[in-house]
Amino acid sequence: MNNKIGEAENWHFAFFDRQNAFNELMSNEPKPPKKLTNEHNPIVCDNTPTPKKKEQEFEVMEYLEEVENLAMSLDFLDRL
């Protein structure tokens, strides 16, 4: 593995050379205009309470007994 250290260093230096060339090219590119901010028109909360939902009742499923039986049978199988 030590025989590849020089190869890795050469790759590393070549990478940084390319990165520096890329950065130099990008510095010549015109910068996009800054986006407008909302500093001049802040969002204000009016502290209006949110409406509450009606409580909903749910039906008990008919197969609940089947699920309990299945759970008990799986528990029994685990004990074997």
Secondary structure, DSSP 8 states (H G I E B T S, - for coil): -GGGHHHHHHHHHHHHHHHHHHHHHHHHS--------STTS--------------------TTHHHHHHHHHHHHHHHH-
